[in-house]
Amino acid sequence: MGYDTSDTPSLILRNGAGIGNEDGTIMITPAGITENAVSEGLIKNDMIGKGTINADRLSFEVMKKDDTITIS
């Protein structure tokens, strides 16, 4: 708990540096959970509700209904 670079009060949760094999990476910030907080394989496709993640939040192109593909 402290202040960010803009002097805004913030809560940041890190992976316990120096305890076991934890490395101190940031897990949760005021903006939400970071990708470091989600273990590989923890979330499966059927665990995500319809309409909860929009295409603009993904880091890859998504085909939508009525999209077309042109092959030349």
Buried (B, 14 or more C-beta within 10 A) or exposed (E): EEEEEEEEEBEEEEBEEEEEEEEEEEBBBEEEEBEEBEEEEEEEEEEEEEEEEEEEEEEEEEEEEEEEEEEE
